[in-house]
Amino acid sequence: MKETKVYLLDGGTMALDRSYLYLNAGLTGEERFPVYGVLVDHADGKFIFDTGFDLDHTCKTVPFTKPLQSSRQTIPGQLDLLKMRPSDVTHVINSHYHIDHCGGNKHCSHATTICHKCELEAFRTPRESEKLGYSDTSFAPHIRDQSRDENIGSGDLDIFTPRFETLTGDQEIAKGVYLFETLGHTAGHYSLMVNLPHRRPMLFTADACYSKKNLDMMCIQAGNRDESQALTSIQRLKDLAEKYDAELFFSHDAESYESYQKAPYAYV
């Protein structure tokens, strides 16, 4: 059987003040951090977990994040390093639908999109405070359009989104590939764990925990839907890492990211 491989897809960088990155911790000053996706090359398909940001959209909507991204740091550019094309991707899994995690979805137009049911609902009808975060609708504009139709209920969203698979709870979506609910940052946030044959499991926190410093300080970032849930999810990630002897990979941690191996290198 084909062995699973994991590739980290470099998506460029953004910047925010530390007062946002470490809420109520008394830290200030700008910090630049990475944005990346994860390609799981599996016997059951090619799964991408998060696809980074679209540079044009991000520059227009949140220019204060000072996004930097080369053509090589887009999803097509990163896949090209692996001699792959976006059409080779069978599934796109989104931890959540904030603009720095779904901006490359549109390139994988043939893929099935997997997300938490509550996340798709939040994306479809965002709260006023969440509209900026959910502003990149390029991969599924029809969902946002449908939200204007009062005749469509909030349940069973898949009836008009045939390429979407919505989940709830913890799920094993392929052998050794797990999604764990880590709610709070958004309504339907997932973290990803991948078992590999020759190393410890890789547990990708996504925005349930931006960095090792957030974990060590038990400090959430700003911009969460539910701060209490978000703090609980940081503890859950600690517990999961201990339970499965997994190595944590943080979403926006410049210091840790330097030690991560990026595509075309594969973790096996």
KALINFEN-V70219 format. One record per residue. N is the residue number from 0. D_FIRST is the distance of its C-alpha to the first C-alpha in Angstrom with 2 decimals. Layout:
# KALINFEN-V70219
{{N;D_FIRST} {N;D_FIRST}}
This chain:
# KALINFEN-V70219
{{0;0.00} {1;3.79} {2;6.31} {3;9.27} {4;12.46} {5;15.99} {6;18.96} {7;22.56} {8;24.58} {9;28.23} {10;30.59} {11;33.96} {12;36.46} {13;39.13} {14;42.06} {15;43.91} {16;46.61} {17;45.67} {18;47.85} {19;45.21} {20;42.17} {21;43.73} {22;45.85} {23;49.18} {24;48.29} {25;51.21} {26;49.13} {27;50.11} {28;49.47} {29;46.88} {30;43.28} {31;40.76} {32;37.15} {33;33.75} {34;31.88} {35;28.16} {36;25.07} {37;21.47} {38;18.52} {39;15.19} {40;12.50} {41;9.79} {42;7.16} {43;10.41} {44;12.71} {45;14.90} {46;17.19} {47;20.45} {48;22.44} {49;26.07} {50;27.39} {51;30.56} {52;34.02} {53;35.71} {54;38.39} {55;41.11} {56;40.86} {57;40.82} {58;43.80} {59;45.72} {60;45.07} {61;44.71} {62;46.16} {63;47.13} {64;43.49} {65;43.99} {66;40.54} {67;39.37} {68;36.52} {69;36.06} {70;34.42} {71;31.56} {72;31.09} {73;30.49} {74;27.15} {75;27.46} {76;28.53} {77;25.71} {78;23.02} {79;24.87} {80;24.25} {81;20.51} {82;21.31} {83;20.51} {84;22.95} {85;23.76} {86;22.92} {87;19.22} {88;19.29} {89;18.33} {90;19.78} {91;22.59} {92;23.18} {93;26.67} {94;27.86} {95;31.24} {96;33.22} {97;35.56} {98;36.10} {99;34.28} {100;30.98} {101;30.93} {102;32.78} {103;29.87} {104;28.59} {105;30.74} {106;28.79} {107;25.67} {108;27.64} {109;24.85} {110;22.81} {111;23.16} {112;25.01} {113;24.38} {114;27.22} {115;29.34} {116;31.85} {117;34.73} {118;33.73} {119;33.88} {120;37.24} {121;38.52} {122;37.52} {123;39.24} {124;42.45} {125;42.62} {126;45.45} {127;48.06} {128;46.91} {129;43.30} {130;44.03} {131;43.74} {132;40.34} {133;39.12} {134;40.93} {135;38.06} {136;37.58} {137;36.34} {138;32.94} {139;34.53} {140;38.31} {141;38.62} {142;37.81} {143;40.72} {144;42.90} {145;42.23} {146;43.47} {147;46.92} {148;46.98} {149;48.68} {150;47.57} {151;43.91} {152;43.17} {153;41.07} {154;38.51} {155;35.83} {156;35.27} {157;32.34} {158;34.89} {159;35.72} {160;32.54} {161;29.93} {162;27.41} {163;27.68} {164;25.88} {165;28.04} {166;27.14} {167;29.22} {168;28.58} {169;25.50} {170;22.25} {171;18.50} {172;17.57} {173;13.75} {174;11.81} {175;13.42} {176;15.59} {177;19.18} {178;22.51} {179;25.61} {180;29.09} {181;31.31} {182;34.34} {183;37.62} {184;37.09} {185;36.67} {186;36.73} {187;32.99} {188;31.30} {189;27.68} {190;26.01} {191;22.27} {192;20.12} {193;16.56} {194;14.76} {195;13.08} {196;11.71} {197;14.74} {198;17.65} {199;19.63} {200;18.81} {201;20.36} {202;23.02} {203;24.58} {204;28.08} {205;29.03} {206;32.77} {207;33.00} {208;33.74} {209;34.67} {210;34.80} {211;34.89} {212;38.65} {213;38.52} {214;36.47} {215;38.79} {216;41.86} {217;40.54} {218;41.88} {219;40.70} {220;41.26} {221;43.69} {222;42.86} {223;41.16} {224;41.69} {225;42.25} {226;43.01} {227;42.90} {228;39.45} {229;38.27} {230;39.51} {231;37.86} {232;34.51} {233;34.92} {234;35.45} {235;32.43} {236;30.24} {237;31.84} {238;31.14} {239;27.47} {240;26.99} {241;28.72} {242;26.94} {243;23.38} {244;24.46} {245;23.29} {246;24.58} {247;26.64} {248;26.55} {249;29.77} {250;30.46} {251;33.74} {252;34.33} {253;35.62} {254;35.83} {255;32.32} {256;30.89} {257;32.27} {258;29.88} {259;26.76} {260;24.59} {261;24.68} {262;22.78} {263;21.94} {264;20.90} {265;17.52} {266;17.06} {267;13.83}}
